[in-house]
Amino acid sequence: MKHKNKSHFLSVILILAIIAIVAVVLTPRLVSQSKIVQTLQTNAKDKELVRLEAVMMEIKNKDSQEYKEARQKYCLLKSRPAAEREQAVANVKEFLGMPDVPVDFTCGRGNTEYYKAARFALSVDPKTNYIIEVGEAERRWGTREDGTRWFDPMPEYDYSGRYNTPEAIRPVAEKFLTDHKDIFGIDITKMTYEFEGTKPGNFFLKWKTIDKNGKTKELVSVTVTNGGQIIVYDNDTYDLAKN
């Protein structure tokens, strides 16, 4: 009986040893094959992007369906999967204060993704989902058969006139940027405030940080209506980092 148990034990050890040897031999091959597959997929994607860029350059009518389809394919290839863009979409909705607003992903290029919602255009950093820039979306226009022109509608702006001075509008903007700092990735409490000026209905404000050499390291600018609505947001820190 003891002999049988010993034989069974040795058989188990032998099987485990064989499995270990096979694993050592096959694992590097599997890893290598996986890398090869990833490389092939990347090369195929890059080739398709180059092809689509060439197609778009050749199409003269940028309003044509052919151009729109090529651009859509190009943008989707350059972008993250939809599931990875969910936080960016949530940040767009938070900025606008519209939890149910439809958000359209319009394109992804380089280190930036572009979205459109409520007739605003927004840029997002795909690495962090931080909002980089907000402004009015590009408005299309055309000419009717009777010769009159038509334009896409503008966003809804709040010009209720509740705030009439720079001193009154500053805390409104600061509260918004502070309350929603998680969607911007900035902390204006550590930055220096400057008032840039005003035009009828709008105030222009900015915050920046300067290093010991006098170079601007961070720069955030906003345009606020006299109703307290931030209609333009621009984080130039991303551009400064490139210089």
Residue pairs with C-beta under 8 A, 6 or more apart in sequence:
45 77
48 73
48 77
49 74
49 77
49 78
52 70
52 71
52 73
52 74
52 77
53 74
55 70
56 67
56 70
56 71
56 74
59 66
59 67
59 70
61 67
71 107
74 107
75 105
75 106
75 107
75 108
75 109
76 108
78 107
78 108
78 109
79 85
79 105
79 107
79 108
79 113
79 126
80 108
80 113
80 126
82 105
84 126
85 105
85 113
85 126
87 129
88 113
88 115
88 124
88 126
88 129
89 103
89 105
89 115
91 124
91 129
91 130
91 131
91 183
92 103
92 115
92 117
92 122
92 124
92 131
93 99
93 100
93 101
93 103
93 117
94 180
94 183
95 122
95 131
95 134
95 180
95 183
95 233
96 117
96 118
96 120
98 117
98 118
101 117
101 118
102 117
103 115
103 116
103 117
104 115
104 116
104 117
105 113
105 114
105 115
106 114
106 115
106 116
106 121
107 113
107 114
108 114
108 126
111 125
111 126
111 127
111 238
112 123
112 124
112 125
112 126
112 132
113 123
113 124
113 125
113 126
114 121
114 122
114 123
114 124
115 121
115 122
115 123
115 124
116 122
116 137
118 155
118 156
119 136
119 137
119 152
119 153
119 154
119 155
119 156
120 134
120 135
120 136
120 137
120 155
121 134
121 135
121 136
121 137
121 138
122 131
122 133
122 134
123 131
123 132
123 133
123 134
124 130
124 131
124 132
125 132
125 185
125 238
128 185
129 183
130 183
130 184
130 185
130 235
131 183
131 184
131 233
131 235
132 234
132 235
132 238
133 233
133 234
133 235
134 230
134 231
134 232
134 233
134 234
135 231
135 232
135 233
135 234
136 154
136 155
136 231
137 152
137 155
139 151
139 152
139 153
139 154
140 151
140 152
141 149
141 150
141 151
141 152
142 149
142 150
143 149
143 150
144 150
155 231
157 225
157 227
157 229
157 231
158 225
158 227
158 228
158 229
159 201
159 225
159 226
159 227
160 226
160 227
161 226
161 227
162 226
162 227
162 228
163 169
163 172
163 203
163 224
163 226
163 227
163 228
164 226
166 195
166 198
166 203
166 205
169 203
169 205
169 224
169 226
169 228
170 193
170 195
170 205
172 224
172 228
173 203
173 205
173 222
173 224
173 230
174 188
174 193
176 230
177 184
177 186
177 188
177 207
177 220
177 222
178 188
178 189
181 187
181 188
184 220
184 233
184 235
185 235
186 207
186 218
186 220
186 235
186 237
188 207
188 220
190 209
191 207
191 208
191 209
191 218
191 220
192 207
192 208
192 209
192 210
193 205
193 206
193 207
194 205
194 206
194 207
194 208
195 203
195 204
195 205
196 204
196 205
196 206
196 221
197 204
198 204
201 225
201 226
202 223
202 224
202 225
202 226
202 231
203 223
203 224
203 225
203 226
204 221
204 222
204 223
205 221
205 222
205 223
205 224
206 219
206 220
206 221
206 222
207 218
207 219
207 220
208 216
208 217
208 218
208 219
208 220
209 216
209 217
209 218
210 216
210 217
211 217
216 240
217 237
217 240
218 237
218 240
219 235
219 236
219 237
219 240
220 233
220 234
220 235
220 236
220 237
221 232
221 233
221 234
221 236
222 230
222 232
222 233
222 234
223 230
223 231
223 232
224 230
224 231
225 231
